[in-house]
Amino acid sequence: MNLIAWIILGLIAGAIAKAIYPGSQGGGILGTIILGIIGAFVGGSLYTFLTTGALNLTAASLSIGGILIAVLGAIVAIFLWGLLTRRAA
């Protein structure tokens, strides 16, 4: 997947995850894109691990299933980021 597709997937997945996840998350549009791209990698890697048993660093594809997996990964990333920032504050 090329860089523009990752940015689009990151924007879509990050925006949906921020809308679903309760509470306030800052970061603006750039934070949303980065969070979504991280979510795409986390979700894609977990999906690959659960389906094949091999742990590979892969991103979700730009499809309906890929967006759902990226959103789930972005929700996990929001949760982990909240844990890290709560401890630092």
N, C-alpha and C positions, 0 to 999 in steps of 0.2 A: 504494500500500500504506500502511495507516495505521501509526501509531507502535507500537501493541501488537503488530502482526504483525512489524514490524521487530525488536522486542525478542525476540519468540519465535524468529524466524529467527536472530537474533544469538546467542542462548543455545544453540540446537541446533548451529549451524555452529561456533561457538567451542569448544564442548565436544568435538565430534567432531574438530576440527582439533587441539586440545590432546592428545587421546588418540592421534591418529595421529602427530603430530610427535615425533621423539625428543628426549630431554632434559627438563629441568625448566623450566617456565614458571610464574612467579608471577602474581599479579594477582587471584586470587580470582574470585568470581562476577561482580562488576562488570567486571573486566578481561576475562573471558571474553565477556560480552555485547558490550562495546565492540569487542573484537577480531573477533567474529563479524559485527557490523554493518559494520565497516570491510571485512571480507572479502566481505560481500554486495555492497557497492558496488564493490570492486575486481574481484571475479569477474563481476558483472553488466556492468560497463563493458567488461571485456576480452571477454566473450562478445558483447556488442553490436558491438564493434569488429571482431571476427573474422568475425561473420556478415554485417554490413551494410557494413563499411568506414568507418563514421562513429563518431567518438569522442564518446560521450554519457555523462554521469554518470547511470547508472541502477543500481538495486538489483535483485538477484535476487528472484524471486517466492517465495511460500510454497507450494512444491510439491516433489516429489522431485527434479526437475531443478534447481530453484532452490536447494535445500539442497546438492546436489552442487557446484554452481558456487560457492555461498557458502563451502563447506568448502575448496575449492581456493583461493579468494581469501583465506580466513583463514590457510591454510598459508603463502601468500606473505606475508601481513601478519606472521605469527610470524617468518618468516625475516628480513624487513626490520627488524622490531623488535629481533631478536637482533643484527643487524649494527650497529644504532645504539647499543644499550646496551653492546655489547662495546667499541666505540671510546670511549665515555664513561667506562668503568670503568678 
